[in-house]
Amino acid sequence: MKNYAWVLLIAACALCGLPEGSAGAEDTVKSKALPPIPLSLNEVLAWIDRSHPLLKGAGTEKVSARGKMLKALGAFEPVLVNDTEIERFIDKGTTKTQSVGFNDTLIEARTPWGFRGSAGFRQAIGDAKIPDLSLGNGQQVILGGFLPLLKGLMINPENAELQRSELADPRAEVKISQTRQDLFLAAASQFWDWVSAAKFVDVQRRALGVAEERLRQVEGRAKAGAVAPLDVVEAGQEVQRRREVAITAQRAVEQEQYKMSMFLWENQTPTAPQLERVPDFPPPAALPTADIVKADKLQAKSDRPEIREVDIEAKVNNIDLELAKNNLLPSLDLEAAPARAPEKFVLGLGYRFGAELRIPILQRRSRGEVMEAQAQADRLVLVQKYREQQVVVDVDNAVSAIERAKERVAAAAESLRMAKTLEEGERFRFSLGATSVLFVNLRERNSVDSEMQLVRAKADYQKSLALYQWATGSWARSQPSAVPVNYRVGASFSK
């Protein structure tokens, strides 16, 4: 019974102590920080879409295009007119005076096709005759119109400006796409430069740690008389050399970090990425096939902003050319409007009708405008061909960069493997006393150089992939995030 009681007492003590110990273990797990998530290139590009000021500035081109459209539409908006005309005169052969006039209230408007019209009513003032469209009590319906039959019909300066303003929005999209393409390519290049610099620091720090460990070993062997004191100096000099290289590498990664911050904006301020978030290089992917490259070339000829910009410029020039050709025509205008000359009131408040024909003789200005627009059209055709060939060359150049960079990665990896083999062999010989510290240092330097060459090759491979995306215009296809800007009158610029 005594033994059984002791067992129960020990078990009770253990159960009493268990919850406290479990809580402490849970607190330890909770307090342990999770490793940071590696920063990816897609996250950087999304960050640029979200908050980069240059892309936001390009997004305001949409607002500017909307403003140009409103400005062009202003030429066709209806206008309310209220006009009062009074004339005082003396009847011929008498001393009797009269005051006759009218008050017009009408709406005037014009259409993009050249027709101008007005409609309203007129209130006669004084003893005036109303021969047409009388409503009684001195009131009259007034209608008017202006119709160009040749020059200005369908094509006129106001309509041409409206058509140009309709191309302002596609032009704004092209500018946004171009800014986005350039920012993404620069960000991708800078991102892999930053990753490479961080990898260089890691390589140099590991090399420095190896040199410091060897210095301690050589110092111990020198005290035992196994090696010469000069070997201690040699090992110490190598430590200082590698420390200087590591400091240089640290400065390089800090510089790349500052450059990278110009692509990562938060609250209108550049944000430097944390070194703890440096990712590893992704494994090489399969090369694009010839069919994929051919399809991407065709797609790039329509997606690249440079091609689309030339196409828009050609459309604008075609509008100018049509306007210049229309200006070569003689003007034949028909007009019908209420009589407005005060001296005619004595005859009554009626209408006037007219037809005017104007035939320019030399047409120097119009012919010069046609020649200028035609020359611009010919130039844009050549520019279009050049841009299309430039796109083909850019894609071929990117494919070549991918292929060569992938070959470099394979060669650099094999070179590093051989350098590591030589390094391990030299260390083994040094442990046997068959070589010196100098040769071990040289083998290790060779390994460090080979590893850095591999890092550069991997970075160049990733840059070549980004170059291919830029060359094919894939970044221009997706819709960028433009910050909306309030264009209402009196709105704050900060909204």
Summary of the structure (lengths in Angstrom):
residues: 495
radius of gyration: 41.7
end to end distance: 84.6
largest distance: 154.0
contacts: 1423
relative contact order: 0.12
helix: 64%
strand: 14%
